Amino acid sequence: MLLSNCVFCDKASSEIILENQQAKAFFDIHPMAKGHILIVPKEHYQTWFDIPEETQVQMVELMNKAKEFLDQKYSPRGYQVFSHVGKIAGQKINHAHFHLVPVY
């Protein structure tokens, strides 16, 4: 299911840098560092724990491809990988996602 008022469900295809059958990746519009990527399921789920396991696996596979992409493009020295789950934990967009943030 997609939600018409969700910024991640409505993400323009021109902004998607990588994708597979169940997930997509794009640059964060408020990056913590150059190359900050968000990985999101194509279907709308509120948090990581709401996502079916098969889709979680595809998200992790896409994160690995995003890391390879960033390694080639920016050569970072490391990465931060995280997800905010729930408003109390800092989740601002109610569409599950995780961050891949290069560290230089």
Buried (B, 14 or more C-beta within 10 A) or exposed (E): EEEEEBEBBEBEEEEBBBBEEBBBBBEBEEBEBEBBBBBBBBBBBBBBEEBEEEBBEBBEBBBEBBBEBBEEEEEBEEBEEEBBBEEEEEBEEBBBBBBBBBEE
